[in-house]
Each structure stands twice: as structure tokens, then as C-alpha cells.
Amino acid sequence: MTPLIEIDGLSKSYPGVRANEDVRFSIAPGEVHALLGENGAGKSTLVKMIYGLVRPDAGTMRLRGEPYAPPRPSVARERGVAMVFQHFSLFDALDVAENVALGMENPPPMRALAKRIREVSEEYGLPLDPARLVGDLSAGERQRVEIVRCLLQDPKLLIMDEPTSVLTPQEVEILFRTLRQLSAEGTAILYISHKLEEIRALCDGATILRRGRVVGSCAPREKTARELAEMMVGQTLTPPARAERARGPIALEAAMLDLDSPNPFGVGLRGVSFQVRQGEILGVAGVAGNGQDELLLALSGEIRSPTDAVRIDGHGVGHLGPVARRRLGLVAAPEERLGHAAAPDMSLTENALLSGGPRRGLVARGLIDWAKTRIFAREIVEQYDVRTPGIEVAARSLSGGNLQKFVIGRELSQDPSVVVVNQPTWGVDAAAAAAIRQALLDRAAAGAAVVVISQDLDELLEVADLFAALNGGRMTKPRPTQGLTVDEIGLMMGGAHGMEEAHAHHA
């Protein structure tokens, strides 16, 4: 059988880094093929070459036996290659049909397009209302818009980059059903994900990249998740160690916290209440866009609230800003690395100063102590294994995973008593994610109260003592993580706020 696509010797270099070197593999029609590798292994560059966003320096591709070298994505789409990106490229203020039309070369009239969207979305089990505003859709529904936009072009190869990072377990099921249906109809799927159990459930074959080169291939169903991770990393992995931790008094508390979102399409918080003790980790789950960003802003002090709505060590701090809260021991790392957690064009040294100033004594009498700041920056780079040419390079020049390690390291190196992080290992490879999770566990073991907001359920089950879910700005009552089932978690994330009452009735 002729492969649908053959990749032969693709190479691509950027100044100072070889993104891909002599990559070879092929995908058969109808095959679901995983592309595995750590951060910076070259997965993104490779799929961008296949989709026509990047031109290879060397090597060739064949699509259905014909030479294939797309100069731009529109040519790739004409040849039957479609891609759903990790970051959705949708306009919140437009409706579903308008967003789909924008992604097509020559869209049909709106009424006909709306009809096609209805038909195709029903046919593949991804129901969509073409007239709904995208700003009102959940993350799962937004992804449907992107997938249906691709399906309208009748693709022969569908590339999916981290498609489940923002979905509930129930939405992942729906997506997998759709992908299996496409595969049965002969569409090949190239699937990038960090979630190895998913790859084992879904994929027929896998190609493993390490530092830009192919280091192996396998049938994921025949491997354990740990074997796959070790093929990616090239070494044996040890899972984070959960030491028995002493619980101290309540260090962080929210009491009926209400907050309007600063973002017009954001979700405000409604009556959020919880307590975290010293030495305890609270995991907060939820699909993107249910109030996670707002919760971090309210706890970090970037948005103020009534004094007693947020308390540190029993003192109301709702009215205090971030610097005052840092002095009291609260550090925070938001989800968006570039632009929120770090200033893209500033050096790592300057970024270390931005949040480390108050607690590390980097500013005295209004003067910055640069020597001390450089020592702090070097300490973060060394302790958190940040791969960087030096501490004077701009934050934007680091790979996402390395910048994430720097940002988390900067916060945890300030001897905090309260830690709040949103998506701490988002887009970070297995080894770096394990290191970040271990660092969070270590901080809790040292007596800090830790809040981990994350869309990665495996991560929360690995580190959290208590589990709560955010849905539409409301938070479920935190419950012990031990003994929670995936179904219960899915219901909590899907907004089953009646669950506590239901449990009470059964009891």
C-alpha cells in the first residue's frame, strides 16, 4: 500500500539550533500516527514544514506518491493537508460560521455554509450551532469549530497539535470517537500530545524525536506509558516522591470571593471559598475559560477584592496589591509565560528582579543591586536546569519549557509561605514537568500552602492532597484527592454543583 505521506531526510536549522535533522518516516492512509518528543525535540518545526509554514533546508516529502513541497499553508490545504493548532485562531466577536468562512480559501454563501457546518458537525458527532458567538463557547466547542473548519476541506491528512490539553475527560471521548471515524474513512491523522495514555489508546504507530532527530518508532499499544516516556527522554524516569507532610495552620483562605472578570469574554468568580493549610496542596481543575485566570489574579493581588475575601495567615489581604502580598509570603506564577509571567524583551536577570525584588532584597533605598540580582538569576538557572546560553539573553529567546522552568523557579526560590500557580507544566515535556511537580511537592514539604490550578488531571492527581473544580466561575467544595474517580472528576468539571447535595442525600 502506498503511504499517504513520506518524509525523507527533512532538516531545518535556525541560528544556533538544529530544529530537525534528517527526519524520515511515513504514514499510511487511515493511520493515526503519534509524534512524540520532549519540548524542543523539533515536533512543531516538523509539522510546520508539512503544513507549509516553514520551508525545509534539506530533504523531500511525497504526498500520495507525488512530490510535495508546499510554499504556504493554502497550498497544503489544496493538497488535502489540514491542521488544528494548539492555540485556537478564532475571533471571539464573530459567530461560528463567520470564523469557519475566514479559514477557507473561497467560502460558499453564508446560508449554504451554515447548513454544511450543521451537517458535517452532526455527521462526525461534534454538534455546532453556526450562529453562536465564539466568545460564548467552551474550550471544547471552540476546538470543534477548528476541526469542522478542517473537515469541510475534506482532508487526507489531519495534523493535531496537543488537541486535548483544554478538554474535560468527556470531551476527550467525543474527540477520539470523531478521530476514529475519520481514520476508518481513510483520513490519516498525525497526532502530537504529551499525554501518553491517550496516545496508547488512540494511535496505531509512533515516531519518537529527540533533539531534532528520529530516535525510534513503535506501536504505542505495545508499550507502557513509562516506556514511551523513557524513549522520549532517553533515560529512566522516577515519579515524583510524595513525602508524608505535616499539616500546619490555615495559611491561605478565600471566603465567598466574588469578582467580575477584567476580560470582556472572561468569567467572573462567584462565591469561591476554600482553605489551604501549611504543607497542603489544593488542586483546582477545570476547562480553560471557567475562571482560572481570574482566580489567580484575585489571589496574587492583581485584582483587588474586599479585605476579608482573601486571607493570608488569618489576615485579610483582599485590598492589598501583589508587592504587599509578596512581602507577606505569597508568590504567584500565571499561565501566560510571555507577557504576563515574564517580559519578553527583558533579560532573565531583569525578569528575576521583576518579582524577586521584595523577598530577595534586590532593591535597597530605591537602588537596584544588580550583582545580587545576577546571583539570583544564576541560582534559578542552575537549580531548575534552565537551558539558556546565559542570563543576559531575552526571555523570548528561551523555548517555552525552559522559560516555564525559569518562571516557576523564580517564584519557588523566594522561600514563599503560599504558592499559587496556573498551568505550571503547560506545554512542558515529561522530564521538565516531573521536575516542576517535584519542586511544588518540595515547597509543600517545607511548609508552604500550595494552590495548583491546572487543566492536566494527571498532574493534579499526582501532586494534590485536595481536589476542587471550577466551572463558570463557581468552585466545588475541595475533597480529598485519594479515591476520586475520573467520572466524579469529569462531573465536577462539567459543573455538577449538585454533586455535594446528591452525595449528602445518598449518605
Secondary structure, 3 states (H helix, E strand, C coil): CCCCEEEEEEEEEECCEEEEEEEEEEECCCCEEEEECCCCCCHHHHHHHHCCCCCCCEEEEEECCEECCCCCHHHHHHCCEEEECCCCCCCCCCEHHHHHHHCCCCCCCHHHHHHHHHHHHHHCCCCCCCCCEHHHCCHHHHHHHHHHHHHCCCCCEEEEECCCCCCCHHHHHHHHHHHHHHHHCCCEEEEECCCHHHHHHHCCEEEEEECCEEEEEECHHHCCHHHHHHHHHCCCCCCCCCCCCCCCCEEEEEEEEEECCCCCCCCCEEEEEEEEECCCEEEEECCCCCCHHHHHHHHHCCCCCCHHHEEECCEECCCCCHHHHHHCCEEEECCCCECCCECCCCEHHHHHHHHHHHHHCCEECCEECHHHHHHHHHHHHHHCCCCCCCCCCEHHHCCHHHHHHHHHHHHHCCCCCEEEEECCCCCCCHHHHHHHHHHHHHHHHCCCEEEEECCCHHHHHHHCCEEEEEECCEECCCEECCCCCHHHHHHHHCCCCCHHHHHHHHC
